[in-house]
Structure formats: structure tokens, C-alpha cells
Amino acid sequence: MQTITSVAELRQVVGLARKAGKRVGLVPTMGYLHEGHLALAEASRKQCDVTVVSIFVNPTQFGANEDLSTYPRDFQRDERLCRDAGVAIVFAPDNKEVYPEGFETFVEPGELAKPLCGGFRPGHFRGVATVVCKLFNMVQPDAAFFGQKDFQQCAVVRRMTKDLNLPVEVVTLPTVREPDGLAMSSRNRYLNEQERQRAVAISRALLAAQDEFRSGSRDVRNLIAIAEKHLKPLDKLQYLELVDSETLEPAESPLKRSATLCVAAYIGSTRLIDNMTMDLPVSIGEGAG
């Protein structure tokens, strides 16, 4: 495994791989890797010849009062996990390599960035879209792998990739969860033992709504109400919304399209997000001429 910190060296190494006809996969991360990240790396290894894991805590996606300075970091541990996972390249640039002096050009996402987290984290998806676009240009991957836990981020990245004609296949994989259902997140380490126990309420709420959906309910208010009953252990519910899985606009009753129930909540001072997609069953013969 190679650890590379400069764009020039990265392009040289990846360029040689591409000239040899090898397919390149990218897993963008902010480090402090967990099983969710490693599942993305494994998927990349299965679909690509060379897997690049980027580790960069992106300052432009953090707000003024957010956890940039305290975001968990353990680069030696991350390197070891990547090596054990068969990753070919760890790309770990510093801030100046990504945002050189005088940097002033950003990618401004559109409507998909406005609801849900976008309403509470101004500028967040501007920073996400910018750094992902830059990583795509730096690595020039054939495919990039993201987790469904960051549902809105995936939607923004897919739209940006399409709108800017970037030749990258965006692959989204299911959320990886702890045995009790809590979605894996680097921020879970902020939780003390009592907060960790209460955090499970998020996944329980989503699963309860999904069970109601599978039982036949298509009423948006009912599905949200079912989930809300399970969220009382949380300290602050920022949002709980059922949205169209493509447009992210509020879902309408009765559900006739795929919808995703999204939640953001605080347990203590830790903000966690999660989601659950509810896909309508496909009728036999649907789509036939």
C-alpha cells in the first residue's frame, strides 16, 4: 500500500494504473474509519483493480460552531485498517494541497442541498460538493463509493456528477449498522455509555416506520407519527421528514413513489443522522409496453 500526500504524485501513480488498463475506485472519507468505510473499500476492491481511500477532514463543510477542531482523527490506525483491507493507495493531502492560497472557486449545489441537513447547516453541501469534485479531478476514478447513511450527500453528489459531466460512476451502498441497529458513524465515539444506549432510538424509530409501511400503510403522517413515538429518548429532534427519494421534496399521501424517512437528532451534544428508504413493490407486468 502506498500513502500519498500530493496531487502530483497521486496523478503519476494512478495514471500508470490507468495506462495499464486498470479500473480505479475511490472511497472518499474524513478518516477515523469504521466498518462502514471498510465495506465501501471492499466493494471497490471487488469492482475495481486499484482502490484509493482518501482521508481528508474537509474544513469547508463545517459550520462556525461545528466540530472541525474536535473531529476524531487517528491516521496511523486508519493506515493500518486500509492496509489490512487491501487498499492500494491512501491519499492524505493537507489543507494547503486541497485549498491552495488564494482558492476561491466553489461548486454551488442546487435544490437538493436545501432541505433536511441543508436547512440546518448552511454551506455544508457547498463544501461537500466542492471537495468531492476536487477529489474526482485529483484521483480521476472510474467509480466512487458512498454510504446510504449520508442519504442527502449521495443525492447531491449524484446530481453534481451528472450536471458537470464528470466521468465517474457513483455507487451507493447500504448503511452498515452496529448489532443493535445504530448506524455506524465516526461521531459515535463522542457518545458516553448512557448516550450510546439512547442513540439506538433512532434506528428503532426508522424500523418501526418501515414495518408499518410493509404492513400496508401509505399515509405520510401516520408513518412519521409511528417513528416519532420511538424518539423520546433523544435530547433534541432536529428533523424527521419523509421525502421523495429522488427529489427530496416532502412525500405526499398516499405514497406512490419511493420515499425515504430521514432523521437528524442530538444525543447530548452529538448530532447523528440516519434514514430508511421505503420502496413500493413492483407490480407484475409493470413497465410492459
C-alpha positions as CSV (number, residue, x, y, z in Angstrom):
1,M,0.0,0.0,0.0
2,Q,1.2,3.5,-0.8
3,T,0.4,6.6,1.2
4,I,0.4,9.7,-1.0
5,T,0.0,13.3,0.1
6,S,0.5,15.3,-3.1
7,V,-1.8,15.6,-6.1
8,A,1.2,15.4,-8.5
9,E,2.4,12.1,-7.1
10,L,-1.2,10.7,-7.0
11,R,-1.8,11.6,-10.6
12,Q,1.5,9.9,-11.6
13,V,0.7,6.7,-9.8
14,V,-2.9,6.5,-10.8
15,G,-2.0,7.5,-14.3
16,L,0.3,4.5,-14.6
17,A,-2.5,2.2,-13.4
18,R,-4.9,3.7,-15.9
19,K,-2.4,3.3,-18.8
20,A,-2.2,-0.4,-17.8
21,G,-6.0,-0.6,-18.4
22,K,-6.8,-0.9,-14.7
23,R,-10.1,0.3,-13.3
24,V,-9.8,2.8,-10.4
25,G,-12.1,3.1,-7.4
26,L,-12.3,5.9,-4.9
27,V,-13.6,5.9,-1.3
28,P,-13.8,9.5,0.0
29,T,-13.6,9.7,3.8
30,M,-12.7,12.1,6.6
31,G,-10.9,9.3,8.4
32,Y,-11.4,7.7,11.7
33,L,-12.5,4.7,9.7
34,H,-15.1,2.1,10.8
35,E,-16.8,-1.0,9.3
36,G,-19.0,1.2,7.1
37,H,-15.9,2.7,5.4
38,L,-14.3,-0.7,5.1
39,A,-17.4,-2.1,3.4
40,L,-17.1,0.6,0.8
41,A,-13.4,-0.2,0.3
42,E,-14.3,-3.9,0.0
43,A,-16.9,-3.1,-2.7
44,S,-14.3,-1.0,-4.5
45,R,-11.8,-3.9,-4.4
46,K,-14.4,-6.2,-5.9
47,Q,-15.4,-3.9,-8.7
48,C,-12.0,-2.2,-9.4
49,D,-8.4,-3.1,-9.8
50,V,-7.0,-0.2,-7.8
51,T,-8.7,1.2,-4.7
52,V,-7.9,4.7,-3.4
53,V,-9.1,5.8,0.0
54,S,-8.9,9.5,0.6
55,I,-8.5,10.7,4.2
56,F,-9.2,14.4,4.5
57,V,-11.2,16.3,7.1
58,N,-12.7,18.9,4.9
59,P,-12.9,22.3,6.6
60,T,-15.3,23.9,4.1
61,Q,-18.2,21.6,5.1
62,F,-18.1,22.5,8.7
63,G,-20.0,25.5,10.1
64,A,-18.6,28.0,12.5
65,N,-19.9,26.3,15.7
66,E,-19.4,22.7,14.5
67,D,-16.8,20.1,15.4
68,L,-14.0,20.6,12.9
69,S,-11.3,21.0,15.7
70,T,-12.5,18.0,17.6
71,Y,-13.5,15.7,14.8
72,P,-11.9,12.3,15.6
73,R,-8.6,11.6,14.0
74,D,-6.2,8.6,14.2
75,F,-4.2,8.4,11.0
76,Q,-1.9,5.6,12.0
77,R,-5.0,3.4,12.8
78,D,-6.6,4.4,9.5
79,E,-3.5,3.4,7.6
80,R,-3.4,0.1,9.3
81,L,-7.1,-0.6,8.6
82,C,-6.6,0.3,4.9
83,R,-3.6,-1.9,4.6
84,D,-5.4,-4.8,6.2
85,A,-8.4,-4.2,3.8
86,G,-6.2,-4.5,0.7
87,V,-6.4,-0.8,-0.2
88,A,-3.8,0.1,-2.9
89,I,-3.4,3.9,-2.1
90,V,-4.2,6.1,0.8
91,F,-4.4,9.7,-0.3
92,A,-4.0,12.0,2.6
93,P,-3.5,15.6,1.5
94,D,-3.2,18.5,3.9
95,N,-5.4,21.6,3.7
96,K,-3.0,23.6,1.5
97,E,-2.8,20.8,-1.0
98,V,-6.6,20.8,-1.4
99,Y,-7.2,24.5,-0.9
100,P,-4.1,26.4,-2.0
101,E,-3.5,30.0,-1.2
102,G,-6.0,32.2,-3.0
103,F,-8.5,29.5,-3.5
104,E,-11.9,31.0,-4.3
105,T,-13.8,28.6,-6.7
106,F,-16.6,26.5,-5.2
107,V,-19.3,24.2,-6.5
108,E,-22.7,25.5,-5.6
109,P,-25.3,22.7,-5.4
110,G,-29.0,23.5,-6.1
111,E,-32.4,22.4,-4.7
112,L,-31.2,19.0,-3.4
113,A,-29.0,20.8,-0.9
114,K,-31.7,23.0,0.6
115,P,-34.0,20.7,2.7
116,L,-33.1,18.4,5.6
117,C,-29.5,19.0,6.7
118,G,-29.2,21.9,4.3
119,G,-31.7,23.9,6.3
120,F,-29.6,23.5,9.5
121,R,-26.1,23.5,8.1
122,P,-25.7,26.5,5.7
123,G,-22.9,26.0,3.3
124,H,-22.4,22.3,4.3
125,F,-23.2,20.8,0.9
126,R,-21.3,23.6,-0.9
127,G,-18.3,22.3,0.9
128,V,-19.2,18.7,0.2
129,A,-19.8,19.2,-3.5
130,T,-16.6,21.2,-3.8
131,V,-14.3,18.7,-2.1
132,V,-15.8,15.7,-3.9
133,C,-15.5,17.4,-7.2
134,K,-11.9,18.2,-6.5
135,L,-11.2,14.6,-5.4
136,F,-12.8,13.3,-8.6
137,N,-10.4,15.6,-10.5
138,M,-7.4,14.6,-8.4
139,V,-8.0,10.8,-8.5
140,Q,-9.9,10.6,-11.8
141,P,-11.6,7.4,-10.6
142,D,-13.9,5.2,-12.7
143,A,-16.2,4.7,-9.7
144,A,-16.6,6.3,-6.3
145,F,-18.3,4.6,-3.4
146,F,-20.5,6.3,-0.8
147,G,-22.7,5.0,2.1
148,Q,-26.5,5.4,2.2
149,K,-26.3,6.8,5.7
150,D,-25.4,10.1,4.1
151,F,-28.5,10.0,2.0
152,Q,-28.7,13.7,1.1
153,Q,-25.0,13.8,0.4
154,C,-25.3,10.9,-2.0
155,A,-28.1,12.8,-3.8
156,V,-26.1,16.0,-4.1
157,V,-23.0,14.1,-5.3
158,R,-25.0,12.2,-7.9
159,R,-26.6,15.4,-9.2
160,M,-23.3,17.2,-9.3
161,T,-21.6,14.4,-11.2
162,K,-24.4,14.3,-13.8
163,D,-24.7,18.1,-14.1
164,L,-20.9,18.6,-14.5
165,N,-20.5,15.6,-16.9
166,L,-17.9,14.0,-14.6
167,P,-17.0,10.5,-16.0
168,V,-17.4,8.8,-12.6
169,E,-19.9,6.1,-11.6
170,V,-21.4,7.0,-8.2
171,V,-22.0,3.8,-6.3
172,T,-24.2,3.9,-3.1
173,L,-24.1,1.0,-0.7
174,P,-26.5,0.2,2.2
175,T,-25.8,1.7,5.7
176,V,-23.7,-0.5,7.8
177,R,-25.1,-0.9,11.4
178,E,-24.0,-2.0,14.8
179,P,-25.6,-5.2,16.0
180,D,-28.2,-3.2,17.9
181,G,-29.1,-1.2,14.8
182,L,-27.2,2.1,15.3
183,A,-25.8,3.4,12.1
184,M,-22.0,3.4,12.1
185,S,-20.5,6.8,12.3
186,S,-17.2,8.3,13.2
187,R,-19.1,10.6,15.6
188,N,-20.5,7.7,17.6
189,R,-17.2,7.9,19.6
190,Y,-18.5,11.1,21.1
191,L,-21.2,9.2,23.0
192,N,-20.8,8.1,26.5
193,E,-22.3,4.8,27.6
194,Q,-25.7,6.1,28.6
195,E,-25.9,8.3,25.4
196,R,-24.9,5.3,23.3
197,Q,-27.8,3.3,24.7
198,R,-30.3,6.1,24.0
199,A,-29.0,6.6,20.5
200,V,-30.5,3.3,19.4
201,A,-33.9,5.0,19.5
202,I,-33.1,6.5,16.0
203,S,-32.8,3.1,14.2
204,R,-35.7,1.7,16.2
205,A,-37.9,4.6,15.1
206,L,-37.0,4.1,11.4
207,L,-37.5,0.3,11.6
208,A,-40.9,0.8,13.3
209,A,-42.0,3.1,10.4
210,Q,-40.7,0.6,7.9
211,D,-42.6,-2.2,9.5
212,E,-45.8,0.0,9.3
213,F,-45.1,0.6,5.6
214,R,-44.6,-3.1,4.9
215,S,-47.9,-3.7,6.7
216,G,-49.6,-1.6,4.0
217,S,-49.6,2.0,5.4
218,R,-49.0,4.6,2.7
219,D,-50.0,7.6,4.8
220,V,-47.1,10.0,5.3
221,R,-48.4,11.5,8.6
222,N,-49.0,8.0,10.0
223,L,-45.5,6.8,9.1
224,I,-43.9,9.8,10.7
225,A,-46.0,9.5,13.8
226,I,-45.0,5.9,14.2
227,A,-41.4,6.8,14.1
228,E,-41.8,9.8,16.4
229,K,-43.1,7.7,19.2
230,H,-39.8,6.0,19.5
231,L,-37.7,9.1,19.5
232,K,-38.5,10.3,23.1
233,P,-35.1,9.1,24.5
234,L,-33.3,11.7,22.3
235,D,-32.4,15.1,23.7
236,K,-33.3,17.1,20.6
237,L,-35.0,16.2,17.4
238,Q,-33.8,18.4,14.6
239,Y,-35.9,17.0,11.8
240,L,-37.9,13.9,11.0
241,E,-39.2,14.0,7.4
242,L,-40.4,11.6,4.8
243,V,-39.2,12.8,1.4
244,D,-39.3,11.7,-2.2
245,S,-36.1,9.6,-2.7
246,E,-35.2,11.4,-5.9
247,T,-36.3,15.0,-5.5
248,L,-36.0,15.2,-1.6
249,E,-39.3,17.1,-1.7
250,P,-41.9,16.2,1.0
251,A,-43.6,13.0,0.2
252,E,-47.3,13.1,-0.5
253,S,-50.1,10.7,0.7
254,P,-50.7,8.1,-0.4
255,L,-47.2,7.1,-1.3
256,K,-46.9,6.3,-4.9
257,R,-43.1,6.6,-5.3
258,S,-40.0,5.5,-3.4
259,A,-39.7,7.7,-0.2
260,T,-37.0,8.0,2.4
261,L,-37.6,8.7,6.1
262,C,-34.8,11.0,7.3
263,V,-33.9,12.0,10.8
264,A,-31.3,14.2,12.5
265,A,-31.2,14.4,16.2
266,Y,-28.9,15.3,19.2
267,I,-27.9,12.9,21.9
268,G,-26.2,15.1,24.4
269,S,-24.1,17.4,22.2
270,T,-23.6,14.8,19.4
271,R,-25.6,15.2,16.2
272,L,-26.5,12.0,14.4
273,I,-28.3,11.3,11.2
274,D,-29.9,8.2,9.7
275,N,-32.5,7.3,7.2
276,M,-34.6,4.4,5.8
277,T,-35.9,4.1,2.3
278,M,-39.4,2.7,1.6
279,D,-39.6,1.2,-1.9
280,L,-43.0,0.4,-3.3
281,P,-43.4,-3.2,-4.6
282,V,-43.2,-3.5,-8.3
283,S,-46.3,-5.0,-9.8
284,I,-46.1,-7.9,-12.2
285,G,-46.0,-6.6,-15.7
286,E,-45.3,-3.0,-14.7
287,G,-43.4,-1.2,-17.4
288,A,-44.5,-3.6,-20.1
289,G,-45.5,-2.0,-23.4
